[in-house]
Amino acid sequence: MRPSRDHEHMSDLKGIPVVTTPTRSGEKYVTPQGTTAIKDGIKAGGRAVPLPNGRKPAWLRAPMPGGARFDTVRQTVREHRLATVCEEAKCPNIGECWNAGTATLMLMGEVCTRACRFCAVDTGNPRGWLDEEEPANSARTVQLMKLRYVVLTSVNRDDLDDGGAGHFAACVREIKRLNPETAVEALTPDFQGVLEDVETVVDSGLEVFAQNVETVRRLTHPVRDPRASYEQTLAVLEHAKKHRPDVLTKTSLMLGLGESDAEIFATMDDLRRVGVDMLTLGQYLRPTVNHLPVERFVTPEEFEAYRAAALERGFVECVAGPLVRSSYRAEQALARNNAGLGAGGVASRPRG
């Protein structure tokens, strides 16, 4: 379980003022664990570019979530006060995923040690804090939600000796122990490229190992934190596949940050070279004025063309569409039908 991101007034710690509820984007606050963090990850500054006026393209408007299974899962989440990335990140695909018995849980807290300029996760240094009850709580959450497929993701924890690999693996093992029929996908940090830590997670009993390359080589910086790198992600994905060939490997690209078609295709080639099985492609949407602006809105037809190019290169599946995110309909990764999306990546109505 993660602490709420809204914080009531507290005494100053280390001379840093704590903002009363709610903390504004880009401001510092102190978590209940005493960690100083920046809300939404990027400090507010003079270089912030205002959000543009006007509505987003029609294809970026998600249908309202609904359906019998969605209502059941939502009631379970409320009753047991469970935390999911689906709700807290306001994912537009929550209806489809919950109706399909899929959800995403975030591990190791809500404060990331990195500050990628596309991401709205809070940034700070947790200084080794971990919830020792999280493996058991995660497994119980999966059981209560009756999930058939769960995606586990986490913040980067560069403050931990193993980057949190041991804790991540413990969560997978406990989920499998309590829910042996549930498939597990791990969307992990890069563990600073330490391959022994990658092996710790890959050997935990999961079905899919994912680490996101996020963008093309040229745009890796400034899009990603300086401690992340294009080559480091490729190395992590390559080692995971070589270490456990039976585990599927997966990564994701955001489009709309200024990349060219040639760069997208070159990235696909690099990913196939290191044995990546599955790729997801989605539209980058700017979280706050302090984050990188959107350079273009990619059309559904363009997403369909990119998906075709990926399949031609030998990916087992490429799920592509404007609203696609890393874990979108992850349980359909091998269905070879663009996770149930229509032509051009346009979402169908959620199933009941």
C-alpha positions as CSV (number, residue, x, y, z in Angstrom):
1,M,0.0,0.0,0.0
2,R,1.3,3.5,-0.8
3,P,0.8,6.7,1.2
4,S,-1.6,9.3,-0.1
5,R,-0.1,12.0,-2.3
6,D,-2.1,14.6,-0.4
7,H,-0.4,15.7,2.8
8,E,-1.7,17.6,5.7
9,H,0.4,20.3,7.4
10,M,3.4,18.9,9.2
11,S,6.3,20.4,11.1
12,D,9.4,21.3,9.0
13,L,12.0,18.6,8.6
14,K,15.6,19.6,7.9
15,G,14.4,23.2,7.5
16,I,12.3,22.4,4.4
17,P,8.8,23.9,4.6
18,V,6.0,21.4,4.1
19,V,3.2,22.7,1.9
20,T,-0.3,22.2,3.2
21,T,-2.8,20.1,1.3
22,P,-2.7,19.9,-1.7
23,T,0.9,20.2,-2.7
24,R,1.2,22.0,-6.1
25,S,3.1,20.4,-9.0
26,G,6.8,21.1,-8.8
27,E,6.9,22.0,-5.1
28,K,8.7,20.2,-2.3
29,Y,6.9,18.3,0.4
30,V,7.7,15.7,3.0
31,T,6.2,12.2,2.9
32,P,4.9,10.4,6.0
33,Q,8.2,8.4,6.0
34,G,10.2,11.7,6.2
35,T,11.4,11.7,2.6
36,T,11.7,15.1,1.0
37,A,10.2,14.9,-2.5
38,I,9.2,17.0,-5.5
39,K,5.5,16.6,-6.5
40,D,5.2,15.3,-10.1
41,G,8.9,14.9,-10.3
42,I,10.1,18.1,-12.0
43,K,10.7,21.4,-10.1
44,A,8.6,24.3,-11.1
45,G,10.8,26.8,-13.0
46,G,10.9,29.8,-15.3
47,R,11.4,27.5,-18.3
48,A,7.9,26.0,-18.0
49,V,5.9,26.2,-21.2
50,P,2.2,26.8,-20.8
51,L,-0.1,24.0,-21.9
52,P,-1.6,24.8,-25.3
53,N,-5.2,25.9,-25.7
54,G,-7.7,23.8,-27.5
55,R,-8.9,20.3,-27.3
56,K,-6.9,17.2,-27.9
57,P,-7.7,15.2,-31.1
58,A,-10.8,13.1,-31.0
59,W,-8.9,9.9,-31.0
60,L,-7.4,10.7,-27.6
61,R,-10.8,10.7,-25.9
62,A,-11.2,7.5,-24.0
63,P,-14.6,5.9,-23.4
64,M,-16.1,6.1,-20.0
65,P,-15.2,2.9,-18.0
66,G,-18.0,0.6,-17.2
67,G,-19.1,-3.1,-17.2
68,A,-20.0,-5.6,-14.6
69,R,-16.4,-6.8,-13.9
70,F,-15.2,-3.2,-13.8
71,D,-17.8,-2.3,-11.1
72,T,-16.8,-5.4,-9.1
73,V,-13.1,-4.6,-9.2
74,R,-13.8,-1.0,-8.3
75,Q,-15.9,-2.0,-5.3
76,T,-13.2,-4.3,-4.1
77,V,-10.6,-1.6,-4.4
78,R,-12.7,0.8,-2.4
79,E,-13.7,-1.7,0.2
80,H,-10.1,-2.8,0.9
81,R,-8.5,0.6,0.2
82,L,-6.2,-0.9,-2.4
83,A,-3.8,1.2,-4.4
84,T,-3.4,0.7,-8.2
85,V,-1.4,2.6,-10.8
86,C,-4.6,2.3,-12.9
87,E,-6.5,4.8,-10.7
88,E,-3.7,6.9,-9.3
89,A,-2.2,7.6,-12.7
90,K,-5.7,8.2,-14.1
91,C,-5.0,5.7,-16.9
92,P,-7.6,6.1,-19.7
93,N,-7.7,2.3,-20.3
94,I,-8.8,1.4,-16.8
95,G,-12.2,0.2,-18.0
96,E,-10.8,-2.2,-20.6
97,C,-8.1,-3.6,-18.3
98,W,-10.2,-4.1,-15.2
99,N,-12.9,-5.8,-17.3
100,A,-10.3,-8.2,-18.6
101,G,-9.0,-9.0,-15.1
102,T,-5.8,-7.1,-15.5
103,A,-4.3,-4.4,-13.2
104,T,-1.0,-2.7,-12.5
105,L,0.5,-2.3,-9.0
106,M,3.4,0.0,-8.1
107,L,6.0,-1.3,-5.7
108,M,8.5,0.3,-3.4
109,G,6.7,3.5,-2.7
110,E,5.7,6.6,-4.7
111,V,9.0,8.5,-4.6
112,C,11.5,7.9,-7.4
113,T,15.2,8.6,-7.2
114,R,15.2,9.8,-10.8
115,A,13.6,12.8,-12.6
116,C,12.7,11.9,-16.1
117,R,11.2,14.9,-17.9
118,F,8.2,12.9,-19.3
119,C,7.1,11.3,-16.0
120,A,4.9,12.7,-13.2
121,V,6.0,10.4,-10.4
122,D,7.4,12.3,-7.4
123,T,11.2,12.6,-7.1
124,G,13.3,12.3,-4.0
125,N,15.6,10.0,-2.0
126,P,13.7,7.5,0.2
127,R,17.1,6.6,1.9
128,G,16.5,2.9,2.0
129,W,12.8,2.9,3.2
130,L,10.8,-0.2,2.2
131,D,7.5,-1.6,3.2
132,E,8.4,-5.1,4.5
133,E,4.8,-6.1,4.3
134,E,4.4,-5.2,0.6
135,P,5.1,-8.7,-0.8
136,A,2.2,-10.2,1.3
137,N,0.0,-7.2,0.7
138,S,0.6,-7.3,-3.0
139,A,-0.3,-11.0,-3.1
140,R,-3.5,-10.4,-1.1
141,T,-4.4,-7.5,-3.4
142,V,-4.2,-9.8,-6.5
143,Q,-6.3,-12.3,-4.7
144,L,-9.0,-9.8,-3.6
145,M,-9.2,-8.3,-7.1
146,K,-9.3,-11.8,-8.6
147,L,-6.7,-10.8,-11.2
148,R,-5.8,-13.2,-14.0
149,Y,-2.9,-11.1,-15.0
150,V,-1.0,-8.5,-12.9
151,V,1.7,-6.0,-14.0
152,L,4.1,-5.0,-11.3
153,T,6.0,-1.8,-11.8
154,S,8.0,0.4,-9.5
155,V,9.8,3.6,-9.0
156,N,13.6,3.7,-9.5
157,R,15.3,3.0,-6.2
158,D,19.0,3.9,-6.7
159,D,19.2,4.4,-3.0
160,L,19.1,0.6,-2.4
161,D,22.2,-1.6,-2.9
162,D,20.4,-3.8,-5.4
163,G,18.0,-1.2,-6.8
164,G,15.2,-3.0,-5.1
165,A,15.6,-6.2,-7.2
166,G,15.3,-8.5,-4.1
167,H,12.1,-6.8,-2.9
168,F,10.7,-6.9,-6.4
169,A,11.4,-10.6,-6.7
170,A,9.9,-11.2,-3.3
171,C,6.7,-9.6,-4.4
172,V,6.5,-11.8,-7.5
173,R,7.2,-15.0,-5.5
174,E,4.5,-14.2,-2.9
175,I,2.0,-13.4,-5.6
176,K,2.7,-16.7,-7.3
177,R,2.5,-18.6,-4.0
178,L,-1.0,-17.2,-3.2
179,N,-2.2,-16.9,-6.8
180,P,-0.5,-19.7,-8.7
181,E,-2.8,-19.3,-11.8
182,T,-2.1,-15.5,-12.1
183,A,0.4,-14.5,-14.8
184,V,2.9,-11.9,-13.7
185,E,4.6,-9.2,-15.8
186,A,7.4,-7.2,-14.2
187,L,8.0,-3.7,-15.6
188,T,11.2,-2.9,-13.8
189,P,13.8,-0.2,-13.3
190,D,17.2,-0.7,-15.1
191,F,19.0,-1.5,-11.8
192,Q,21.8,0.8,-13.1
193,G,22.7,-1.9,-15.5
194,V,23.8,-4.4,-12.8
195,L,23.0,-7.7,-14.6
196,E,23.0,-9.8,-11.4
197,D,20.1,-7.7,-10.1
198,V,18.3,-8.3,-13.4
199,E,18.7,-12.0,-12.9
200,T,17.2,-11.8,-9.5
201,V,13.9,-10.5,-10.9
202,V,13.9,-12.7,-14.0
203,D,14.4,-15.8,-11.8
204,S,11.5,-15.0,-9.5
205,G,8.8,-17.0,-11.5
206,L,7.4,-14.3,-13.7
207,E,6.1,-14.7,-17.3
208,V,7.1,-11.4,-18.8
209,F,10.1,-9.1,-18.1
210,A,9.8,-5.5,-19.3
211,Q,12.1,-2.5,-19.2
212,N,11.1,0.6,-21.2
213,V,13.5,2.2,-23.6
214,E,10.9,5.1,-23.7
215,T,12.2,7.0,-26.7
216,V,14.7,6.9,-29.6
217,R,18.5,7.1,-29.0
218,R,18.8,10.8,-29.9
219,L,16.1,11.9,-27.5
220,T,17.1,9.7,-24.6
221,H,18.6,12.8,-23.0
222,P,16.8,15.1,-22.2
223,V,13.7,12.8,-22.1
224,R,15.1,10.4,-19.5
225,D,17.1,11.0,-16.3
226,P,20.9,11.2,-16.9
227,R,21.3,7.9,-15.0
228,A,19.3,6.1,-17.6
229,S,20.6,5.4,-21.0
230,Y,19.5,3.8,-24.3
231,E,22.3,1.3,-24.3
232,Q,21.8,0.4,-20.7
233,T,18.2,-0.5,-21.3
234,L,19.2,-2.5,-24.4
235,A,21.8,-4.4,-22.3
236,V,19.2,-5.1,-19.6
237,L,16.7,-6.5,-22.0
238,E,19.3,-8.5,-23.9
239,H,20.7,-10.1,-20.7
240,A,17.2,-11.0,-19.4
241,K,16.4,-12.9,-22.6
242,K,19.8,-14.7,-22.7
243,H,19.5,-15.6,-19.0
244,R,16.0,-17.0,-19.3
245,P,15.0,-17.6,-23.0
246,D,11.6,-18.9,-21.8
247,V,10.7,-15.5,-20.3
248,L,9.1,-13.0,-22.7
249,T,10.8,-9.6,-22.9
250,K,9.0,-6.4,-23.6
251,T,9.6,-2.6,-23.9
252,S,7.7,0.5,-24.8
253,L,8.2,3.7,-26.9
254,M,6.4,7.0,-26.4
255,L,5.8,8.8,-29.7
256,G,5.2,12.6,-30.2
257,L,8.5,13.8,-28.6
258,G,10.1,14.9,-31.9
259,E,11.3,11.5,-33.2
260,S,11.5,10.8,-36.9
261,D,10.2,7.7,-38.7
262,A,13.7,6.6,-39.4
263,E,14.6,6.8,-35.7
264,I,11.5,4.8,-34.8
265,F,12.5,2.1,-37.2
266,A,16.1,2.1,-36.1
267,T,15.0,1.6,-32.5
268,M,12.8,-1.3,-33.6
269,D,15.9,-2.9,-35.2
270,D,18.0,-2.3,-32.1
271,L,15.3,-4.0,-30.0
272,R,15.0,-7.0,-32.2
273,R,18.8,-7.3,-32.3
274,V,18.8,-7.9,-28.5
275,G,15.9,-10.3,-28.7
276,V,13.0,-8.2,-27.5
277,D,9.7,-10.1,-28.1
278,M,7.0,-7.5,-27.6
279,L,6.7,-3.7,-28.2
280,T,4.1,-1.2,-27.2
281,L,3.7,2.2,-28.9
282,G,1.6,5.1,-27.5
283,Q,1.2,8.8,-27.6
284,Y,3.2,10.9,-25.2
285,L,0.9,13.2,-23.2
286,R,2.4,16.0,-21.2
287,P,1.6,15.7,-17.5
288,T,2.3,19.3,-16.3
289,V,3.7,22.6,-17.6
290,N,7.0,21.6,-16.1
291,H,7.4,18.5,-18.4
292,L,8.4,18.3,-22.0
293,P,5.9,19.6,-24.5
294,V,4.2,17.4,-27.1
295,E,5.8,17.9,-30.5
296,R,3.0,16.1,-32.5
297,F,-0.1,14.0,-32.1
298,V,0.4,10.7,-33.9
299,T,-2.7,9.7,-35.8
300,P,-4.3,6.2,-35.5
301,E,-3.4,5.5,-39.1
302,E,0.3,6.2,-38.3
303,F,0.2,3.9,-35.3
304,E,-1.2,1.2,-37.5
305,A,1.7,1.7,-40.0
306,Y,4.2,1.5,-37.2
307,R,2.7,-1.7,-35.8
308,A,2.9,-3.2,-39.3
309,A,6.6,-2.2,-39.5
310,A,7.2,-3.8,-36.1
311,L,5.5,-7.1,-37.0
312,E,7.5,-7.2,-40.2
313,R,10.7,-7.0,-38.1
314,G,9.7,-10.1,-36.2
315,F,8.2,-8.9,-32.9
316,V,5.8,-11.5,-31.5
317,E,3.3,-8.6,-31.0
318,C,3.3,-4.8,-31.2
319,V,0.4,-3.1,-29.4
320,A,0.1,0.4,-30.9
321,G,-2.4,3.2,-30.5
322,P,-2.8,6.7,-29.2
323,L,-4.0,5.6,-25.7
324,V,-1.7,2.6,-25.4
325,R,0.5,2.4,-22.3
326,S,3.2,-0.1,-21.3
327,S,0.7,-2.4,-19.5
328,Y,-2.3,-1.9,-21.8
329,R,-4.3,-5.1,-22.0
330,A,-1.1,-7.0,-21.1
331,E,-3.0,-10.3,-20.9
332,Q,-3.6,-10.1,-24.6
333,A,0.1,-9.7,-25.5
334,L,0.2,-13.0,-27.4
335,A,-3.3,-12.7,-29.0
336,R,-1.8,-11.0,-32.1
337,N,-4.8,-8.7,-32.4
338,N,-3.3,-5.4,-31.2
339,A,-4.8,-6.2,-27.7
340,G,-8.3,-6.0,-29.1
341,L,-8.0,-2.5,-30.6
342,G,-9.6,-1.7,-33.8
343,A,-7.8,-0.5,-37.0
344,G,-5.4,2.2,-36.2
345,G,-5.4,1.5,-32.5
346,V,-8.9,2.9,-31.7
347,A,-10.3,1.4,-28.6
348,S,-13.5,-0.6,-28.7
349,R,-16.1,-0.4,-25.9
350,P,-15.1,-2.1,-22.6
351,R,-16.4,-5.6,-22.2
352,G,-18.9,-6.3,-19.6
